[in-house]
Amino acid sequence: MRNPLGFFVDLLRQPLWIHVWVSWLAAINLLSLRFWDEPLAKLVLATFLLSAMLMMALYARYGFEKILGLGHILWLGLLPYLLISIPGAGCGFQSYLIALTVSIGISLAFDVVDVWTYFAGHDRRVQK
């Protein structure tokens, strides 16, 4: 088992665009604190924190591998809820939810490809 905090060391070894993207995802999720009066903002933050803990657990077990995309599995449930909540949200919160939804959607697209690639490669290694 690896020290989960090693994730951040390994993250620094990745291309710059990955640092920027991970920082953006953290920032857009933590921006939910700005809308703390909204129950949905609390759900966003809780989902983000649970996802981060899951990702650290995955990192501790597997290292910096494409399987880390599973850490965002909770977003699969959050995303549809965000989408149906956008029309009824106030102006500032609505803009935030749109930016968050787009960000989560893009991240999940990367995650699906990464996890698929990980398991496809893992299956081939097991069969050899």
Buried (B, 14 or more C-beta within 10 A) or exposed (E): EBEBEBBEEBBEEEEEEEEEBBEBBEEBBEBBEEBEEBEBBBBBBEBBEEBBEBBBBBBBEBEBBBBBBBBBBBBEEBBEEBBEBBEEBEEEBBEBBBEBBEBBEEBBEBBEEBBEBBEEEBEEEEEE
